[in-house]
Amino acid sequence: MPKEFTKCVRNGGKVKTKDLGKGKYMHICYDKKGNAFAGEVLTKKKPKEQSIEVASKDKRTTAQMVITAKATLEDVQRLKEHFANR
């Protein structure tokens, strides 16, 4: 970042973000006197695509969820007995 921008931020200036379009943006720091100091032009990160498995969870039926469950009924009963005996 430019020295003037960094100094403005360090001295308590207000930072605003300006969208430059085409996936670019810039931070601008305004000091207490109203002077503006531009930061570097930065590139927006591309959003991560949601995996198909996560997206399809909403459409799964209860029976499908039970079939693919990690814990079996026996495992749950053993845990219940274990914590009941404490």
HELIX and SHEET records of a PDB file:
HELIX    1   1 LYS A    3  ARG A   10  1                                   8    
HELIX    2   2 ILE A   52  SER A   56  1                                   5    
HELIX    3   3 LYS A   57  LYS A   59  5                                   3    
HELIX    4   4 THR A   62  ILE A   67  1                                   6    
HELIX    5   5 LEU A   73  ALA A   84  1                                  12    
SHEET    1   A 3 LYS A  14  GLY A  21  0                                        
SHEET    2   A 3 LYS A  24  TYR A  30 -1                                        
SHEET    3   A 3 ALA A  36  THR A  43 -1                                        
END                                                                             
